[in-house]
Amino acid sequence: SYTGSENTLVIEGRGLWLRPPHMSDYGQWAELRALSRDHLMPWEPQWSRDELSRFAFRRRVKHYQRESAEDQGYAFLILDAGNDQLLGGLTFTNVRRGVTQSAALGYWLGLPYAGRGIMSEAVRAAVLHAFEAFKLHRVEAATQPANQRSIRVLERNGFAREGFARSYLKINGVWADHVLFGRISGDISQSEAPQA
């Protein structure tokens, strides 16, 4: 479920919630990203020299706000519902309207929270929101073949393998192959299917 306008948007999941980032999140965000650097770098674009600076975070937040206002993308922080601790982040980028009605899903999780099912739940809640509130028909995702945790998150959430793209994204400074996944609004994932 979700509440609020686009600027105060909150997506509620089981044990967590998602909302757009604000400048006041900088301290928690920089601390978690620094702690998780070695864990995240193999899967992300190369970090800039000022990646964790307040200035870089401000630039990031302004970019997210502009994308949201123009219906081109939506960024969220993932927070623990019990104590508002920052757990990670999730984005819908490259929103395409017209005959496509699709977006690309991306996400990251802080090292202390990996392997607990947190990202599977965050993706479940966010993708349902994208279909219901953003009126998307399709959500796409790409992950490196070696990133088995990410593949499991997508498969648990009803994403189907749709292909393989050679040298698809420049990750940590190197062009990397990716497995391509997609989910259509009519698909039902195992986590959403009625229990017998």
MOMONOR-V399678 format. One line per field, one symbol per residue. ss: DSSP state (@ for helix, = for strand, . for the rest). psi: psi as a letter, one per 20 degrees, with the letter a starting at -180 (. if undefined). A space follows every 10 residues. Layout:
ss->???
psi->???
This chain:
ss->.==......= ===..====. ..@@@@@@@@ @@@@@.@@@@ @......... ...@@@@@@@ @@@@@@@@@. ...======= .....===== ======.... .========. @@@....@@@ @@@@@@@@@@ @@.....=== ===....@@@ @@@@@@...= ========== =..======= ====...... ......
psi->rqrrahhkpp ppaojrqqqq qrhiiggggh gggghjghhh hiirqpprhk gjqhghgggg gggggggghj lirpqqqpqp hhjjpphbrp qorlppbcig lrrppqqqpq gijqjjjghg gggggggggh gggikqhppq qpqqhimhgg ghgghhkjpq piapoplgqo pkjppqqqpp qqpqhiqprh iiqpp.
